[in-house]
Each structure stands twice: as C-alpha cells, then as structure tokens.
Amino acid sequence: MTDLFRSFVDILAVAAIPAVLLLFVGWAAFKKVKVYEVFVEGAKEGFTTAIRIIPYLVAMLVAIGIFRASGGLELLSALLAPVTSWIGMPPEALPMAMLRPLSGSGSLGLMTELMKVHGPDSLLGVMVSTMYGSSETTFYVLAVYFGSVGIRKTRHAVPVGLIADIAGMLAAVWIVNLLFHR
C-alpha cells in the first residue's frame, strides 16, 4: 500500500507544475488575456511595492536576527522537545518548524545546515525540506502585504496563517514518517 501511494506521489510531483502552467495559459487564452503584457504590468507594480515595504522587511529581519542570536530559538526548542518526540518529529527539526513562519532565508539556511550534517536523503533531511515546502513565511508575507497598503490591524490573518503553518508542519511530519520512515 505504501509503495502504491509513493508511486502516486512521484507521478503527481512530476505532473503537477506543468499541469498548473498549462491550466493558467489555457484559461488565459480562453479569456483572451494578453499574458505577456499583463505579466510585464505586474512586474512594474512589483518594483513600486518593493520600495514601499523595505522598512517593514528590515524591521522583521532585525527582530528575527535578535531572536536567533539571543538563544531564544534554542530555548524554545528545548522546551518543546517532549511534544515533538511524541508526534514523531526529530528534535532537530523543531527549529525549522519555528523559524519557517518568520524567515524564508533563515529557514533555508537552517535546512541547508541540517542537510549538510544529516544528509538530504535522511529522515531529518526529507522532513525539513517537506516542512519548507509545506508552509509559508507567514510574518514576512503579512509584513509585505499589509505593510505595502498601510494596514495596521491584521485581524484574523496572523492566527489563520499560523494555524495553516502548524497544519503544514504536522502534515509534513505525518507524510514523511508514513513514506520515508526506515
């Protein structure tokens, strides 16, 4: 059963991106949208938005740097280690689960470091890379999106984003243990 599921996931992984691209281009052709012109216009708007959000990004990156340099990440990891072992997550993966909602580059660096030490095909390597792909840099995205349009009250966006991140992390732990646990 696991081999059949693994084969299905392999086929889906190969076909998913080309299928989505064809779907978008096909839908645009059906709607008679000039894809290239719309893309270029969006890219122009992207530069304007990038300039407006720089202060928010700098503030977020400084806060993340302070949290990591102060040892807060390691302390929180040590406190939560009993819970992670109970759900099947190696303790070394917990910093990835905590850092991913905060920083894409920080979590990428952590993932790379873990893969250098444990190997990309290890349970830990596969788990952290699945976590990386199954979650979002929630606080970064909220700082960018809300900061670019000047919204100060995020209402339910932070809790919902964090719930989605937790769901992605738990799903990553479950699926990796199901498919790759040796």
N, C-alpha and C positions, 0 to 999 in steps of 0.2 A: 504494500500500500504506500509506504514512504517513497519507494523508488518511482512509482507511478506519479505521485504528487511532485516529486523532484523533477521528473521529466516534463510534466506540465508547466512547472515554474520556469524551467530552462527555455522551453518553446515560447512561453509568454514573454520572457525577458528579451528574447531576440526580436519578437514581432511587435512589441508594444510601441516603441518610439516611431518606427516607420509608419505604423498604422495611424497613430495620432497625427503625425505630419500630413499624411495623405488625407485624413479626415478634414483637417483645417483647410488645406489647399483646395480640396474638393468643395467644401462648403463655401469658401470664398468665391470660387469660380461659379458655383450655383447662384450665389447672391450678386454676382458681377462686381465684386470688390477688387479694386486695383491693389493687390497685396504689397507690391514693392513700394508704391507711393505712400501707403498707409504706414508701412514699416519705417520709412525714412522720416515721416512726420512724427511718429512716436519717438524715434531716436533723438530728434531735435528737442522735443519736450523733455526727454530724459536728462539732457545736459542742464536745462534750466532747473529742473527738480534737484539734481545733484548739488548745485550751488546752494540752493535754499536749505538743504538738510545737513550740510557739513557740520554746523555747530552741534546738532543732535548726535551725530555719529561720533564726534570727538568726545563728547561727554560720556557716551555709552562705552567707548573703548577705554577711557581713563578709569571708569568705575570697574570694568572687568579686570583691568590690569591691577588695580588696588586689591580687589578680592582675591585674585590668584597669588599676588606677591605677599599678601598678609598671612597666607596659610589658611584662609577661610575655606577654600575648596577642599583641602586635605582634611581639615577638622570635620566638616560636614560629611565627607566620605566615610570617615572613621565612625561617626555616629550612626550612619545609615547602613553600615556593612551587614548587621544581622538581618535586616529586611531584604537586602539584595541576595544574600545567600539563600534565603527562604524561597524567593521567586525564581532562582536558577540563574541569576546574573553574577558573573565573576566580580569580585570586589574591585578589580582593576578597571572595570567598565563603568563604574558609578561616576567618576569624574566626567566621562563623556556624556552621560545622561544629564548631568547637572550643567555642564558648560555649553552644550549644544543650543539650548534656548537663548543663551546670551551672546554667543560669538561664533560665527562661521569659521573665521580664520583660526581662532583659538581651539575650536573643536577639531578642525582639520589637522592642526599641529599636534594635538594630543593623539588623534587617531594614527597619524604617521609614526609618532614615537612608539605607541603601543605595537604597531605592526613591525617596526624595526626590532623590537625586543622579543615579541612572541611569534612573529611571522604572520603573513596575510592569510594563510590557509588554516591558522589555528582557530579554535572555537572563539577565543577572545577577538582575534583579528576580524573574523567574519561578523561577530556580534557588533563590534563598534562601527564597522563600515555599514552594516544594516541599520544601526541606530542613526548614523549620519544621514542616510538616505530616507529614513522614515520619519524624520522630524524637521522642524524649522527653527530658524533663529528668531524666535518669537519677539523678544525685546528689541532686537535690531530692526526687524520688519515694522514693528509698531512705531519705533522712533522715526523710521524713514517715512512711513505712510502718514502718520498723524502729524509729525513734525513738518512735512512738506506742505501741508494745507493749514497748519496752525491750530489743530485741535489739541486741547489740553486735557479734556476729560475723556478717557478711553472707555468708560462704562464697562461693558462686559467683555471687551476684546482681550484683556490680559487673562482673566480666568479661563475663557474659552480656548485661547491659544495654548495656555499651559495644560489644560485638560487634553487637548489634541496632542501635545508633545508627550505627555505621560502615556496616552494610548499608543502612540507610535513606538515609544521605548518598550512598553510591555509587549506589544505585538512583535517587535524585533527579537526580544528575549525568547518569546514563545516559539516563533517560527525557526529561529536559529537552533534552539535546543531540539526542536522537532526534526529538522532536516540534517543538521550537521553534528549533533552530539555523538561523539565517538566513544 
